[in-house]
Amino acid sequence: MKICFLGNFNSGGTERATFLVANELNKTNDVYILNTTDCSPTYELDEIKPEHLKTGSVLKTIIYLYKFLKQKKIDVLVTVEAMTGIISVPAAIMSGCRHIVWEHANYYQNQGVKYIKKIRQLELKVADAYVVLTERDFYNFKNNFDIKSNLLYIYNIAQKFNEHNYDLASKTIISAGHIRKIKNFIIIPDIAKIVFEKHPDWCWKIYGGENGEQYKELKKKIKDYGLENNIFLCGRCDDMDKAYREASMYVMTSLQEGLPMVLLEAKSNGLPLISFDIETGPSEIIKDGVNGFLIKPYEIDDMAEKIITLIENDKMRKSMSNNSVIGLDNFYKDKIIQKWNTLLEEIK
């Protein structure tokens, strides 16, 4: 079967999640990666050479995509993220290939587009399948749309539990992601000010690409709070597993997520997790009080208190690290790829 993944692949969790699935499916199929962004991917592809989709006006881009699908004789087009449906829906219909929309946001995210709900509704009527990332989001879509497609949820892939000696001596908190508004890193100084007032010998490392005004605002706020020796903007990292292993805990401040790869990666590396209990994602990864804490959005004082609790309790940190493996098997490769293969067979 010839399968094409179409999306805006410019690093980040969506690219990582897509390439993990693409690499596995390519073992028994012919897989293509078609990038709407003219840039080299960050994450590794096994024997798949990504190609760039020539773009122009919406109509011209649809025609370019249609020609690609016909030329390569694509059997299944997987549209990564709903917004790309503007070009993929008509191109898939014209080419006659099967069409899967793989939602990487969630029902509540409009991605800055007022008409996203109309695009999703169209896709849920005409696509062969619509894949969301979490069980909670499955019900959000099911209860709020008129659905003709095969709606289902498939988790992102997490690596196997990385057994290593959890570093109880580490005094590093870690967060990662693109420095943009939705990640809500701007509140980290407010949380950190409370934490580091009691524990000034700790630090908070933020990994992620710079992104204009958000980066500048965050950097300024860190300086204004006098936290330059505690909060470090580390930029992109080529070895996040190493960064996780050197940390004491992972903290996520996001306003919204689909199914955050950073939480899965931190969980795989045995880190206690602290996150706001936002609409989708964290509650299906974190078992509250067992391998981390879920905090009511966006209670800064409560998050700071939970961080301090972990800092002051070595035994609890170690226990939560040991319990990171709980529930991780739901995200393991074999189980996730089996679901993708079943879906591909069903729509063939």
Salt bridges, closest charged atoms under 4 A:
GLU24 OE1 - LYS27 NZ 3.06
GLU24 OE2 - LYS333 NZ 3.65
GLU51 OE2 - LYS72 NZ 3.94
GLU103 OE1 - ARG120 NE 2.92
ASP128 OD1 - ARG98 NH1 3.24
ASP146 OD2 - LYS125 NZ 3.55
ASP190 OD2 - LYS221 NZ 2.48
ASP201 OD2 - LYS171 NZ 2.61
GLU213 OE2 - LYS216 NZ 3.71
ASP224 OD2 - LYS220 NZ 2.82
GLU246 OE2 - LYS242 NZ 2.66
GLU257 OE2 - LYS183 NZ 2.78
GLU265 OE2 - ARG16 NE 3.77
ASP302 OD1 - LYS306 NZ 3.02
GLU312 OE2 - LYS198 NZ 3.54
GLU312 OE2 - HIS199 NE2 2.87
ASP314 OD1 - ARG317 NH1 3.13
GLU345 OE1 - LYS348 NZ 3.19
